[in-house]
Amino acid sequence: IEATPENMETWKKNKAEEEKLEKENRAKANEIKKRISEITLTIKAKAGEGGRLFGAITSADIAKKLKQEHKIDVDKKKIVLEENIKEAGMKNIDIKLYPDVVATLKVNVRPES
């Protein structure tokens, strides 16, 4: 594209719109981060002796529970789990909401009785 005055003006408008959208998305991510940081998500699962679960809690389980209880829709791919949760207890889980915005969710896995 040739750098004519009209094309330069169009480029500047597009750039300004992109920057505005970037700021809005970052603001939304920070708002969700604040909400998530105040939550302790409790998940009940069947467990054996010593708190060892009979299955595992996955990122999909966490995303589903977060949406059900708190109306926060997070893609399961953004939930950072090095491996699935296989034992009861309190865990801190990172959720990548935006490239440089990471929320920490407290997850309390409790054995079902």
C-alpha positions as CSV (number, residue, x, y, z in Angstrom):
1,I,0.0,0.0,0.0
2,E,1.3,3.4,-1.0
3,A,1.8,5.9,1.8
4,T,-0.6,8.5,0.4
5,P,-2.1,11.0,2.8
6,E,-5.5,9.2,2.6
7,N,-3.9,5.8,3.4
8,M,-1.9,7.3,6.2
9,E,-5.0,8.8,7.7
10,T,-6.8,5.4,7.5
11,W,-3.9,3.7,9.1
12,K,-3.9,6.2,12.0
13,K,-7.6,5.7,12.5
14,N,-7.2,1.9,12.5
15,K,-4.3,2.1,14.9
16,A,-6.3,4.3,17.3
17,E,-9.2,1.8,17.2
18,E,-6.9,-1.1,18.0
19,E,-5.3,0.7,20.9
20,K,-8.8,1.6,22.3
21,L,-9.9,-2.1,22.0
22,E,-6.7,-3.2,23.7
23,K,-7.3,-0.9,26.6
24,E,-10.9,-2.1,26.9
25,N,-9.9,-5.8,26.9
26,R,-7.1,-5.2,29.4
27,A,-9.6,-3.4,31.7
28,K,-12.1,-6.3,31.4
29,A,-9.3,-8.8,32.2
30,N,-8.2,-6.8,35.3
31,E,-11.9,-6.6,36.5
32,I,-12.2,-10.4,36.1
33,K,-8.9,-10.8,37.9
34,K,-10.1,-8.9,40.9
35,R,-13.3,-10.9,41.1
36,I,-11.4,-14.2,40.8
37,S,-8.8,-13.3,43.4
38,E,-11.7,-12.9,46.0
39,I,-13.1,-16.4,45.3
40,T,-12.4,-19.7,47.0
41,L,-13.9,-22.4,44.8
42,T,-15.0,-25.5,46.6
43,I,-15.1,-28.8,44.7
44,K,-16.2,-32.0,46.2
45,A,-14.8,-35.3,44.9
46,K,-14.8,-38.9,45.9
47,A,-11.6,-39.8,47.8
48,G,-10.0,-42.7,49.5
49,E,-7.8,-42.7,52.6
50,G,-5.3,-39.9,52.9
51,G,-7.3,-37.6,50.7
52,R,-6.3,-39.3,47.4
53,L,-9.0,-38.7,44.8
54,F,-10.6,-41.6,42.9
55,G,-10.4,-39.5,39.8
56,A,-8.9,-36.1,39.1
57,I,-10.0,-32.5,39.0
58,T,-9.2,-31.0,35.5
59,S,-9.1,-27.5,34.2
60,A,-12.5,-28.2,32.5
61,D,-14.0,-29.1,35.9
62,I,-12.7,-25.8,37.4
63,A,-14.0,-23.7,34.5
64,K,-17.4,-25.4,34.7
65,K,-17.7,-24.8,38.5
66,L,-16.5,-21.2,38.1
67,K,-19.2,-20.5,35.5
68,Q,-21.9,-22.3,37.5
69,E,-21.3,-20.7,40.9
70,H,-19.9,-17.2,40.0
71,K,-21.0,-16.6,36.4
72,I,-17.4,-16.1,35.3
73,D,-16.7,-17.7,31.9
74,V,-13.1,-18.7,31.5
75,D,-11.7,-21.0,28.7
76,K,-10.3,-24.2,30.2
77,K,-7.1,-23.7,28.1
78,K,-6.4,-20.5,30.1
79,I,-6.4,-22.4,33.4
80,V,-2.8,-23.3,34.2
81,L,-2.5,-26.8,35.7
82,E,0.8,-28.5,35.6
83,E,-1.1,-31.7,36.2
84,N,-4.6,-32.6,37.2
85,I,-5.5,-32.3,40.9
86,K,-5.4,-35.8,42.4
87,E,-5.7,-35.1,46.1
88,A,-7.8,-33.1,48.5
89,G,-6.7,-29.8,49.9
90,M,-6.3,-26.2,49.1
91,K,-4.6,-25.3,45.8
92,N,-3.7,-22.0,44.1
93,I,-4.4,-22.1,40.4
94,D,-3.3,-19.5,37.9
95,I,-5.6,-18.3,35.1
96,K,-4.2,-16.4,32.2
97,L,-6.8,-13.8,31.4
98,Y,-4.7,-11.7,29.0
99,P,-1.1,-11.8,27.9
100,D,0.2,-10.0,31.0
101,V,-2.9,-10.4,33.3
102,V,-2.9,-13.6,35.5
103,A,-5.4,-14.2,38.2
104,T,-4.9,-16.7,41.1
105,L,-7.9,-18.7,42.0
106,K,-8.1,-20.6,45.4
107,V,-9.5,-24.1,44.9
108,N,-10.5,-26.1,47.9
109,V,-10.9,-29.8,47.0
110,R,-12.9,-31.6,49.7
111,P,-13.5,-35.3,49.9
112,E,-17.1,-36.3,49.5
113,S,-18.6,-38.1,52.5
